[in-house]
């Protein structure tokens, strides 16, 4: 194991932060896997899973079982981790700008394509190497103007040439679920099985360029540009990038962390990055569904929130899911799913303001357009 500390651009006199990455295996041998946790710094289940993975990867490296390179960033956001207000841990938005730490990563498909277009050939592996080299070069040349930009720049630079990118998050109150690109579902399905995902939400573009799409989306965009130019060159979806939502914010428990770490190791054995007997694939709990089919239930008026089902429940169209009770005017509104599906996330606060999002259901019906992610 090798540790590298990456200094971030200092925001103020007397202030300096760093990001730490841990490197296992041999660079350039086999596939590269990049795993990070707590990019939203108030989402801590992933940090505990990452610590479990750190112990496992060190032991596997010592045993000679790593067939590739693994880069682990157990704490991906030192800026957000330092944002505590009146005793409450924040960490989703950078306080100076109000920007989401998991949005607005560089989109470089056009600039990369402009350089590599004439050099692309019939060898898919050679095309992947060419594209990764140019992507790494262009990322390294991007200007870094502030601390937030330096954090994004460092994380993206560590992950941009990886074959597998796992970004460990959680929701407020949730069942384990995944987000990934539509073209990546065949590669992602074993991970969904090992982790026991209750939902996998697919999109080719979810909006505002989150970290996972910054790593993966470029590949199908390049393939589309080549096809539009009449080029018959193979450009595979060479980066399986997945946002892994490890249940809810309160799901910080050693048993869950051990289970999730074991599942990720099993997936990496299945993929061949770790040597050993491949664990049997568990049953797929639920098929993948479009992110455009994620149904959100929002409060039409303020009141006390009472959920009728738990995260992970399969519900039918019209089934009552949540009550909003106004104890002053005796209004009681019951919300139901229009389509039916799997309740994969709920709000963890029990007082709703008007318009507040309370629950999300993964449905098979794609009915949304535009930006598909919340703020």
C-alpha positions in Angstrom: 0.0 0.0 0.0 1.2 3.4 -0.9 -0.2 6.7 0.4 -0.2 9.9 -1.5 -1.3 13.2 0.0 -2.5 15.8 -2.5 -2.5 19.4 -1.3 -5.6 21.5 -2.3 -5.4 25.1 -3.2 -5.4 27.2 0.0 -8.6 29.3 0.3 -7.3 31.7 3.0 -4.2 32.7 5.0 -3.3 30.0 7.5 -5.6 27.4 5.9 -4.6 24.4 4.0 -6.3 21.0 3.3 -5.2 17.8 1.6 -6.7 14.8 0.0 -5.2 11.4 0.6 -5.3 8.4 -1.8 -4.2 4.9 -1.1 -2.7 2.8 -3.9 -2.7 -1.0 -4.1 -1.3 -3.4 -6.7 0.6 -2.4 -9.8 -0.2 0.5 -12.1 -0.5 -0.6 -15.7 -1.1 -4.3 -14.9 -4.7 -5.4 -15.5 -7.6 -3.1 -14.8 -7.6 0.0 -12.7 -10.3 0.4 -10.1 -11.0 3.8 -8.4 -13.2 3.9 -5.2 -14.0 7.1 -3.3 -16.3 7.8 -0.3 -18.1 10.8 1.2 -17.8 13.2 -1.7 -21.0 14.5 0.0 -19.2 14.8 3.3 -22.4 14.3 5.4 -22.9 10.8 3.9 -20.7 8.6 6.1 -21.6 5.0 5.5 -19.2 4.9 2.6 -16.4 6.2 4.7 -16.8 3.2 7.0 -17.0 0.8 4.0 -13.9 2.4 2.5 -12.0 1.8 5.7 -13.1 -1.9 5.6 -11.9 -2.1 2.0 -8.6 -0.5 2.9 -7.9 -3.4 5.3 -9.0 -6.0 2.8 -7.0 -4.5 -0.1 -3.8 -4.4 2.0 -4.2 -8.1 3.0 -5.0 -9.1 -0.6 -2.0 -7.2 -1.9 0.3 -8.9 0.7 -1.1 -12.2 -0.4 -0.3 -11.5 -4.1 -4.0 -11.6 -5.2 -4.2 -8.2 -6.9 -4.3 -8.6 -10.7 -4.6 -4.8 -11.3 -4.4 -1.4 -9.6 -6.8 -0.2 -7.0 -6.9 3.5 -5.9 -8.9 4.2 -2.8 -9.9 7.6 -1.4 -11.6 6.9 1.9 -12.5 10.6 2.5 -13.1 12.4 -0.7 -14.1 15.8 0.6 -12.0 17.5 3.4 -13.7 20.8 2.6 -17.2 19.5 3.3 -16.1 17.5 6.3 -15.1 20.7 8.0 -18.6 22.3 7.5 -20.3 21.9 10.8 -23.0 24.5 11.7 -24.5 24.7 15.2 -23.7 21.1 15.8 -25.0 19.7 12.5 -22.7 18.2 9.9 -23.2 19.7 6.5 -21.3 18.7 3.4 -23.4 18.5 0.3 -22.8 22.1 -0.8 -19.7 24.2 -0.7 -20.6 27.0 1.7 -18.7 29.8 -0.2 -20.4 29.2 -3.6 -23.4 27.1 -2.7 -22.3 24.6 -5.3 -22.9 20.8 -5.0 -19.7 18.9 -4.5 -21.0 16.2 -6.9 -21.9 18.4 -9.9 -20.1 20.4 -12.6 -17.1 18.2 -13.4 -15.4 18.9 -16.7 -17.2 17.6 -19.8 -14.4 17.0 -22.3 -15.8 14.8 -25.1 -15.7 17.5 -27.7 -12.1 18.6 -27.0 -10.8 15.1 -26.7 -12.6 14.0 -29.9 -11.1 16.9 -31.8 -7.6 15.6 -31.0 -8.0 11.9 -31.3 -10.4 11.7 -34.3 -7.8 11.1 -37.0 -5.8 8.7 -34.9 -8.7 6.3 -34.1 -8.4 2.9 -35.7 -9.8 -0.6 -35.7 -8.1 -1.7 -32.5 -10.5 -1.0 -29.6 -7.8 -1.4 -26.9 -5.6 1.0 -28.8 -8.4 3.5 -29.1 -9.0 3.3 -25.3 -5.3 3.9 -24.6 -5.3 6.9 -27.0 -8.4 8.4 -25.5 -7.3 8.0 -21.9 -3.9 9.5 -22.6 -5.5 12.6 -24.2 -8.2 12.9 -21.5 -5.5 12.8 -18.7 -3.5 15.4 -20.6 -6.4 17.8 -21.0 -7.5 17.4 -17.4 -4.0 18.1 -16.2 -3.9 21.3 -18.3 -7.2 22.7 -16.9 -6.8 25.9 -14.8 -7.6 25.6 -11.1 -8.9 28.8 -9.6 -10.0 27.9 -6.1 -10.1 25.2 -3.4 -13.3 23.6 -4.7 -11.9 23.4 -8.3 -8.7 21.9 -6.9 -10.7 19.2 -5.1 -12.6 18.3 -8.3 -9.5 18.5 -10.4 -7.6 16.1 -8.1 -10.5 13.6 -7.8 -11.2 13.6 -11.5 -7.5 13.2 -12.3 -7.2 10.1 -10.0 -10.2 8.4 -11.7 -10.2 9.5 -15.3 -8.2 6.5 -16.6 -10.0 3.8 -14.5 -11.9 0.8 -15.8 -14.1 0.8 -12.8 -15.2 3.9 -10.7 -17.3 3.4 -7.5 -18.5 6.6 -5.9 -19.8 5.7 -2.4 -22.8 7.9 -1.2 -26.0 7.5 0.7 -29.4 9.1 0.8 -31.4 10.5 3.7 -33.2 7.3 4.5 -33.0 4.6 1.8 -32.6 1.1 0.6 -29.3 0.3 -1.1 -29.5 1.6 -4.7 -27.3 2.4 -7.6 -27.0 5.0 -10.4 -25.1 4.3 -13.6 -25.1 4.9 -17.3 -27.6 3.1 -19.5 -24.9 1.5 -21.7 -23.2 0.2 -18.5 -25.9 -2.0 -17.2 -24.5 -5.3 -18.4 -21.2 -4.5 -16.6 -23.0 -3.2 -13.5 -25.5 -6.0 -13.0 -23.1 -8.3 -11.1 -22.4 -5.4 -8.7 -26.1 -4.9 -8.2 -26.5 -8.6 -7.4 -23.5 -8.8 -4.9 -24.6 -5.6 -3.1 -28.3 -6.6 -3.1 -29.4 -3.4 -4.7 -33.2 -2.6 -4.5 -33.0 -0.3 -7.5 -30.5 0.6 -10.2 -31.4 3.8 -12.0 -30.1 4.3 -15.6 -29.5 7.4 -17.7 -27.2 8.5 -20.5 -27.3 12.0 -19.1 -28.8 13.0 -15.7 -27.8 16.7 -15.7 -25.1 19.0 -14.4 -22.3 16.4 -14.9 -21.9 14.5 -11.6 -18.6 12.7 -10.9 -19.7 9.3 -12.1 -20.9 10.7 -15.5 -17.7 12.8 -15.9 -15.8 9.5 -15.8 -18.1 7.4 -18.0 -20.3 9.5 -20.2 -17.4 10.6 -22.4 -17.1 7.1 -23.8 -20.5 6.8 -25.4 -20.4 10.5 -26.4 -17.2 9.8 -28.3 -18.7 6.8 -30.0 -21.7 8.9 -31.0 -19.5 11.6 -32.5 -17.4 9.0 -34.4 -20.6 7.4 -35.8 -22.0 10.8 -36.8 -18.7 11.4 -38.8 -19.1 8.1 -40.5 -16.2 6.5 -38.7 -16.4 2.7 -38.2 -14.1 2.6 -35.2 -14.7 0.7 -32.0 -15.0 2.9 -28.9 -16.3 0.7 -26.0 -17.8 2.0 -22.8 -14.4 1.7 -21.1 -15.3 3.1 -17.7 -17.9 1.4 -15.5 -18.8 4.3 -13.2 -21.4 3.7 -10.5 -22.8 5.9 -7.8 -23.4 3.5 -4.9 -26.0 4.7 -2.4 -25.4 2.8 0.8 -28.8 3.2 2.3 -29.4 6.2 4.6 -27.3 8.6 6.6 -27.9 6.7 9.8 -26.7 3.4 8.2 -23.3 3.6 9.8 -22.9 0.2 11.3 -20.0 -2.3 11.3 -22.2 -5.2 10.2 -23.5 -3.3 7.1 -20.0 -2.0 6.3 -18.5 -5.4 6.4 -21.3 -6.8 4.3 -20.9 -4.0 1.7 -17.1 -4.3 1.6 -17.4 -8.1 1.1 -19.8 -7.5 -1.8 -17.4 -5.0 -3.5 -14.5 -7.5 -3.1 -16.7 -10.2 -4.5 -17.5 -8.0 -7.5 -13.8 -7.3 -8.1 -13.1 -11.1 -7.9 -15.9 -11.6 -10.5 -14.3 -9.0 -12.7 -10.8 -10.5 -12.3 -9.1 -7.6 -10.6 -8.7 -9.8 -7.5 -7.6 -13.4 -7.8 -9.6 -16.2 -6.3 -12.6 -18.3 -6.7 -15.5 -16.3 -8.0 -18.4 -16.1 -5.5 -21.7 -17.3 -6.9 -23.9 -14.5 -8.2 -26.9 -13.8 -5.9 -30.4 -13.3 -7.3 -31.0 -9.9 -8.8 -33.6 -8.3 -6.4 -35.1 -5.9 -8.9 -34.4 -5.1 -12.6 -32.8 -1.8 -13.6 -35.2 1.1 -14.4 -34.8 4.4 -16.1 -33.8 7.4 -14.0 -36.4 9.2 -16.0 -38.9 6.9 -14.3 -38.0 8.0 -10.8 -41.2 9.3 -9.3 -40.9 11.9 -6.5 -43.7 12.5 -4.0 -43.7 16.1 -2.6 -45.7 17.7 0.2 -48.6 19.9 -1.1 -48.8 21.7 2.3 -46.8 21.8 5.5 -47.3 19.3 8.3 -46.0 16.3 10.2 -44.8 13.5 7.9 -45.8 9.9 8.6 -44.5 7.1 6.3 -46.7 4.1 5.7 -43.9 1.9 4.1 -40.2 1.4 4.6 -37.5 2.0 2.1 -37.1 -1.0 -0.2 -40.9 -1.8 -0.3 -42.4 -2.8 -3.6 -45.7 -0.8 -4.0 -48.5 -0.7 -6.5 -50.1 2.3 -8.3 -52.4 4.1 -6.0 -51.1 2.6 -2.8 -51.0 5.1 0.1 -47.3 5.7 1.0 -47.1 8.8 3.2 -49.4 11.1 5.2 -48.9 14.8 5.8 -50.8 16.0 8.8 -51.6 19.7 9.5 -52.7 19.7 13.2 -53.9 23.3 13.1 -56.4 23.1 10.2 -57.0 19.3 10.4 -55.7 18.7 6.9 -54.5 15.2 6.2 -53.1 14.5 2.8 -52.1 11.0 1.8 -49.7 10.6 -1.1 -49.6 7.6 -3.4 -47.5 6.4 -6.3 -48.9 7.0 -9.7 -47.0 4.2 -11.3 -45.9 1.7 -8.7 -42.4 0.3 -8.2 -39.8 0.2 -5.5 -39.6 2.9 -2.8 -35.8 3.5 -2.8 -35.5 6.7 -0.8 -37.3 8.8 1.8 -36.7 12.0 3.6 -35.4 11.5 7.2 -37.1 14.7 8.6 -40.6 14.4 9.8 -41.8 18.0 9.3 -42.5 19.0 5.8 -42.6 22.4 4.3 -44.7 23.0 1.2 -43.0 21.4 -1.8 -40.6 19.3 0.2 -39.6 16.0 -1.5 -40.6 13.1 0.7 -40.1 9.9 -1.2 -38.8 8.5 -4.4 -40.1 5.4 -6.3 -38.2 3.6 -9.0 -40.7 2.9 -11.7 -40.5 1.2 -15.1 -42.1 4.1 -16.9 -39.8 6.9 -18.2 -41.8 10.1 -17.9 -39.3 12.8 -17.1 -37.2 14.9 -19.3 -34.4 17.5 -18.6 -32.4 17.3 -15.5 -33.0 14.1 -13.6 -31.1 14.6 -10.4 -32.1 16.7 -7.4 -29.9 19.7 -6.3 
